[in-house]
Amino acid sequence: MLTCFIRYHIDPTKKAQFIQYSRTWGEAIPRCGADLIGYFAPHEGSSTLAYGVYNVESLAEYEAYRKRLAADPLGRENYEFAQRERFLLREDRTFLINASNPVKEGDMP
């Protein structure tokens, strides 16, 4: 299992747009096959950092999920909303494994 952490740098004056964007992904991402943990908007501290977190089985499954998301009408609409509203200043993805869970022999990458 891989966990995708997306770190967003957002326009702090457009937090409401990021929250709308997050709620839309809350419907589209699970429907397209990823296990959504959640989207997180700034509350205290930095007003420009936000996160999205979800699980996928593998990088191959991630690629298939991205294709489904790109073909999904709600996914396309949300992407266009972000482009139009310009609240995302930067987006970085990192894939991590949960190293604290016990692993069975042969499960290590």
Summary of the structure (lengths in Angstrom):
residues: 109
radius of gyration: 14.9
end to end distance: 10.3
largest distance: 48.8
contacts: 281
relative contact order: 0.28
helix: 42%
strand: 29%
